Amino acid sequence: MMEENKRVLLGMSGGTDSSVAALRLLEAGYEVTGVTFRFYEIDGSTASSDDARELSEKLGIAHITYDARTLFREQIMEYFVREYMAGRTPVPCTLCNNFLKWPLLARIADEMGVYHIATGHYARKVKMDDTYYITYAADGDKDQTFFLWGLPQEILRRMLLPMGDITKAEARAQAADKGFHEVSVKKDSLGVCFCPMDYRSFLKRWFADKGQSFAEVVGRGKFIDENGGFIGWHEGYPFYTVGQRRGLGIHLNRAVFVKEIDPLKNEVTLAPLQSLEKTEMLLKDWNMVCADRLLGDDDVIVKIRYRKQENHCTVTVTPDNLLHVQLHESLAAIAPGQAAAFYKDGLLLGGGIIV
């Protein structure tokens, strides 16, 4: 194992958070190298990497650009399309953080002889009983722990999270105080980086780039009720997700939600909200930071959304190595493909992908 040193490799996107992270790491006495990953560039724009490189020059720190576009396409974008085509709801940002971005940071740092790795995530790290945990950020509105449940101890051990103990407002103020006005007023990025607004348009473009029409690949299908009765026509099952109410393109005299998606039949089942309520779920591809704190405990909190829906649960492992989550209260719109993250006493205990 590499001997600990005061060098750190910082993932820099060119945005406010990673830029302020660079400032804070320098103030803490670290030798910082910034790395900007080329994951996906809208219309070939390199503005974010240009901004990161310019800031690095002003700070007097080294900066490198790493072309990860092929990796990103294979591991994230193709997965994203596969999940929608399978009738599931993908979590690209979660997979990117846990299985691409942080491991890639560690790999590059190893090659450079750099011990620490860092990003501008709003989260904190603590050590208890020789185990490292991620815990909530000081800024509850910006907390990003939900996206980091899959990281192993070898990553957590080396991880620095310089933004965890300040708010976004304080981050902007610090950038302004240091004379980086443009950094202080940058807008936050929203949504998935390669389709920040409408994933349906992205799917259409994806197939068009392959010389296929989405209408030919999927075509319109049926909206049905819980008894299989015909309600109306839809544009194709990948355009809908479990729990969806708006944008169905159908007008009834009652509120209905997407309950189930059948890719083989190209059918989408609509139902009242109470029909979507469940008291258990199963997870695959899971990670546990500490099994003793998580398994069998009645005071564990599970979240299936980034910002809301904290529910108490009990977690066990099934004979076929899935996590069984018994909810203490029913929860609506549990979508296959989405992520679930577990917490207790503010500690992130792990998570997995909903089956």
N, C-alpha and C positions, 0 to 999 in steps of 0.2 A: 504494500500500500504506500502511496506517495506520502512523503513527509510534509506536514502542514507548513505553508508559507504565507506571506502577506500579499501574494499575487491573486488576482481575481479576473475571470473572464465573464464579462457582462453582456448579455443579450440586449442589443440596442435596436429598437424599431424606428427611432427618429421621433417618437412621440414624447409627450410631457413626462410620463412616468419613468421610462427607462433613462431619459436624459437627467432627471433629478436624481435617479438612483446613482448615476455616474458621479454627480456632484457630491452626494452623501458618502459614497465609498471613498472618494479622494479625501474628503474631510476626516474620515475615520482612519486614514493612514495606509490605505491599500494602494498597491500598484495595479492600476486598472487597464485592461485591454478590452475594447469594445468589439463585438462581432455582430454584424447584421446579416441575417439569413435571407437569402432570396428564395422565398417560398412560392409566392404567386404575385405577379405584377399585372395590374389592370392596364390594358393597352400598352404594355411594355414600360410603364412608368417606373423610374428608379428614384423617385422623389424622396421616399423614406430613407433609403440607404445614403443618398446624397446628404440629407439633413443630419443623419447620424455621423457621417464622416466629417462634416463641417463642424459639428459640435465637438467631436473628438479633437480636431485640430485646435480649436479654441481652448480646450481644457488641457492640451498638451499630452494626451494619452494616445496610445497606439490603437489603430482600428483596422479590422479586416472585414471583408465581405465574403460570405460563404454561399456558393451556389447549391441550394438544396431543392431546386425545382423538380428534379426527377423523383427524388425521395418523397417530396410532398405530394406530387401527383399520384404516385403509386400507393403510398400509405394513407393519405387523407382524402384526396379528391375522388379516387376510384372507389374507396370505401364508402364515401358519401353517396355516390350514385348507386352503388350496390344495395345499400340499406334502403333507400327509397324504392328501388325496384323490387325489393323483397317485402315491401309493405311495412317497413319499420321506420323509426325516427332516429336518425344518426346524431351523434354528439362529436362533431369534428374537432372542436376546440379542446375538449377533454382528452381525446386520443392524441392530438397534436402535442399537448403539454406533457402527458405522461409517457408517451412512447416514441416521440420524435424530438421535440425541442430540448427538453432537459437532458435526455441521454446524449443527444448530439453535442450539446454544450460540454458535457463531461468528457466525451471522446476527444473533442478538439483541445480541451484544457489538458488532458493527459498528454497529447502530442506536444504541447507547448511547455510542459512542466509546471503548469498552473494548478494550484490546489483548489481554490474556491471557484464556485460558479454562482452567477446571480442574474436576476431579472428585475423588472419593475413591478412584479406582482404585489398586490396588496394582501399580504399574509405575514404571519410571524412564525418563528420556530422556537421550540423549547426542547430541553432534554430532561427526561425523567427515567430513572432506573436503567441507565445506559441505553435508552431508546430515544430517538429523535422523533418529534411530532410536529406537524404543522398545526397552528392554532389561529383563531380569528384575528383579523387586522383591526387596528384602532378605528378605522373608518368602516363602520358597518355597512354603509351604502356601497362601498367599493370592494368589500371583502371578496377575494377570489379563491378561497380555500376549496370551494366546491370542485374546481377544475384540477386539483392536485392530488386526489386520493390514491393514484396508482404508483406514486414514486417510491422506490425502494430505499432502504437505509443507506446504501452507498451513495445515493444522490443526496438524500436529506443531510447526511453528515457534512457534505461539502457546500451545501446551499447557504447563500446569504440573501436576505430579503430586506434590503435597506428601506423599502417603502412601508413596511408593516406597521410602524409605530407613528405614522403621521396621516393626516387626512388629505384628500385631493386638494382642498382649498389651501392647506399649508404647503403642499407641493408646488402649486402654482405661485404662491407668495415667495417661496424660496428661490424659484427660478427667476422671478422678477428682481428680487433683492441682489442676485448675482449678476444682473445685467442681461439675462437671457429672456428678453421680452417675448420673442416669437415662440419660444418653448412654453412660456407661461400661459399663453392664450390658445394653444393648439386644441382643436376639438378632439373629443374622445372618439376612438373608432367604435363602430356599432356593428353587431352581427358577425356573421362568418366572413373572413377576409376575402374569400374568392366569390362570394355572392352576398354582399352586405345588405341587400334589400329583399329580393324575391328569388327564392331557390327554384321556383317553377321555370323562370326564364333561363336560369343556369342549366337546368335539365334539358330544356329545348335546345340550347346552344351546344351542349355536350353531344347530343345525338346528331345535330346538324353538322358538327365538325367531323363526324364519322360518316357523313353522307346519308344520314337516316332522318326521316321525319318522325317526331315524337308521336304524332297521330297514327303513323303506321306501326310504330313499335308497340304502343299501348292502345290508343283509340279510346273512344268514349265507352263508359260502362254504366252500370245501374247503381243508383242509390236504393237500398232496400231497408225495410223495418226489421225489427227483431224476429218477426215470424217469417221473413223472407218475402214479404209483400213488396211490390214495386212502388217506389215513391217518385222517382224521376231519373234523369240522366246526368252523369258527371263527365268531366273532361279526361279522366284517367286516374286510376287509384293512387299513383305516386304523388299526386297533387294534394293529398289529404293526409292528416295525421290524427292519431287517436286523441280525443279531447277537443278537437277543433269545432268551433261554432260559427265563426265569421268566415265569409268568403266561400261558402258552399255553393252559391249560385242557385239556391232553391228557396222558395218562400212558402212557409207553412204558417198555420195559425197557432203554432206552439214552438217553443225552443227545442231544438234538437242538436245533438253533438255526434261526432264520429266515435262510434264504439268499437268497430272492428274493420279490418281491411283484409280482403281476400285477393291476393295477386293472381291466383290461378283463374279465378272467375271474373276478375276485374270488377269486383263488387265492394261497395262501401256501405256498412251498416250504420244507420242513424238511429239514435235513441235519446230519451230524456236523460238528464244528468245523473239521476239516481241509479240508472242502469249501468253507469260507468264506475260505480263505487266498488272497491275491492278491499279486502282485509289482509291480503297476503300477496307476495310476489317472489319470484325467483331471479337470482343474479348469476351471470357467468363472467368469466374473465376478471374475477375479483382479486382484490388485494387487501390484506389485513396488516396493519402496523403492529397491533398487539392483540392476539386472539384472546388472552385472558381478560382484557378490558371490554372486548366486543361480544364474544359468544355467550349466550345464555343470560345476559344481563337485561333486566326489565327496564332500565333507565337510559337506554340508548336512543338517540334522535336520528332519524333518517330524513334526508332531503332529496327530492327528485326534481327540484327546480333550483335554479341559481339563487334567486332572491327570496323565495317564500316556501310555504308548506313544510314546516318542521313538525314531524310526527314521531311519537314514541313507538318503539318496536322492540321485538326480541328476535335475535338472529341466531340461526343454527346452520350447520353444514349437513346437506342431504347425502345419502349413500352414493349418489352419482356426482358428488363434488360440486354442487351448486350451493349458493347461499339462500336459505329460506328466510324470508323476512315476514314475521307475523306482526301486523300493524295492530296497535291497541285501539285505534279508531279507523273507520273506513276512509279511504282516500280515492278521489276520482281521477280519471284520466292518467292511469299508469300506462305509459306507452312503451311497447317493446322496442328495444334499441337505445332508449334513453339511459342516462346514468343515475345511480343512487349513491349518496355519500353518507357516511355514518359519523356521528359526533357524540362525545360525552365529556362533560366538564370543560367544554370549549376545545377539546382535542379532536383533530381529524383522525378517525380510527381506521379508515379505509373506504372501500366502495366497490362498485361493479357495474356491469351492464345488464339492464332488465331484459329477461327472457320473456 
